[in-house]
Amino acid sequence: MQIHHDIHSIGPLRNAVVTIGTFDGVHHGHAALLKRITELAREVDGESVLLTFYPHPRMVLYPEDHNISLITSPQEKTHLLEACGLNHLVVYPFSAAFSRMSAFEYVRDLLVKGLNAHTVVVGYDHRFGRNREGDFNTLLELSEVFGFRVEEISAKDVDAILVSSTKVRNALLDGRIEEANALLGRPYTLDGHVERSRQLGRTIGFPTANLKLEFEYKLIPRNGVYASVAHTPFGIFNAITNIGIRPTVSDSAQRNIETHIFDFQHELYDHPLTVELHHYIREEQKFSSLDELKEAIAADCKKAHTWHSEKNS
């Protein structure tokens, strides 16, 4: 898959079959749509193209909104789209100036001049251009002017994609991690690097890697303890992960992501770490003492070991 950040330097594409969207999560519904795009491209001896935008439009149009969270970081999304067999990923910079582009200019400059579109595939509710003035009928009219085809994704398929995205998001926020993973078709991951912390875990026999996320808009699931899998530079290990504010040992409201890796003897500070979340064990709790916290972590580890054993049996 080729990745482009400058639409005007791509060069002429061969019979480009283009779809448009954010594709956050790249879940089963998205994968089905991309499969259709690649099939259409093969039928016309062409190339499949996804036109997407970054920053996310909400980040630009509503900069005061600090509740934006995304299921996938740009890096994760790129990797997942490549696995879907897409030929070209075009990441167009979304800006306030771009949001004022007319529907006609959008079609002329991006789809026709930029991508040489042979076929444009969009949902029945797709809107584009200044004040969202353009819709499917606008595309049909302009396809006559510029000579490209338009295919509509059915309401049923669009709704399925939207429902799946909402279900994934809600499942993550509710701690229903296994449901979210089933909808995604893969484990939900948190990526970043390990930063130094108070090292309290070492003093009670459960050292943890404190994960600093690389992508600040990454959706963090519900607070609690999860059976997890840690991908480290030294290999892949079973683990447990706590997401929360550490109420037993801290008065801070800052959320932390801490992973205790089973049978692990290496130093991880400043190293990259990817954590897969697999099974929700319990809510985060405040304990009356460190001894009580230590007993709870030991019980969590036992439950995680059991879950991993049953999963791998």
Residue, then its C-alpha position, 0 to 999 in steps of 0.5 A: m500500500q502506498i501512503h500519500h500526504d500530498i494529493h497533487s504529487i501522486g501522479p495519474l492513478r489507473n482507473a482509481v476506485v475511491t471511497i472516503g471516510t475516517f475509518d476509525g477502528v477499521h472494524h469488520g464493517h470497514a473491512a467488508l467495504l474495503k473488500r468491495i472497493t478492491e473487487l471493483a478496482r479489479e473489475v476495471d483493472g484499476e487501483s483502490v483508494l481511500l481518501t481520509f483526513y487528518p487531523h480529524p475534522r472535529m479537532v479542527l472545527y471544535p478545538e475547544d472539545h477536549n473529549i475527542s477519542l479515537i479507536t485507532s491512532p494514525q499508525e494503527k489505522t495505516h497498518l490495518l488498512e494495508a492488511c485489507g489489501l488497499n492500494h493507496l491511502v491518501v491522508y489529506p490535511f484537514s484545515a479550516a480553509f479546507s472546510r470552506m471548499s465548495a462541493f464543486e471544488y472538492v470534486r474537481d480538485l480532489l477526486v478528479k484532478g488529484l485522484n483521477a477517479h474512475t469510480v467514487v463509492v460513498g454512502y447514501d448519507h455522505r456529505f462534503g464541501r462547505n457547510r456539508e452542501g454536497d451529497f450523493n445527488t451532487l456527486l451524480e450531477l458532477s459525475e456527468v460533468f467530469g466523467f466518473r462513475v458513482e456507486e452508493i453504499s446501501a443504507k443497510d451497509v452504512d448503518a451496519i458500519l456506523v452501528s459497529s463503530t458505536k458498539v465498539r466505542n461503547a463496549l470499550l467504555d463499558g469494559r466489555i473488552e471481549e465484545a469490542n475485540a469480537l467486533l474489531g476482529r482483533p484485540y484492542t491495543l494500547d501503544g506507547h513507551v514505558e516511563r518511570s514512575r514511583q516504582l511502588g509495584r516493586t516494593i510489593g512484589f508486582p513491578t509494573a510497566n507504566l505505559k505512556l501513550e504515543f497518541e494523545y487522542k487514543l480511546i482509553p477503556r473503562n478503569g479496571v483490571y484486565a487480562s492482557v498480553a504485552h508485546t515488548p522488545f524482548g518477546i510477547f508475554n501474558a500480563i495483567t493491566n490496570i487502568g485507573i487513578r490508583p486510589t489506594v496510593s494516590d489522590s491524583a485524578q490522572r489515569n494511568i495504564e500499568t502492566h505487570i508482565f508475568d515471568f519477565q526479568h528485563e528493564l523496560y524503561d523508555h522502551p516501546l510497549t504494546v498492550e493487548l486487552h483481552h478480558y475484564i477482571r474487575e473494577e478498580q478499587k480503593f483498598s485500606s492498606l498496601d497489604e490488602l492491595k497486594e492480596a488483590i493483585a495476587a488474586d488478579c494474577k491468578k485469575a489472569h493466569t487461569w484465563h490465559s490457560e483456558k484461552n490457550s488450551 
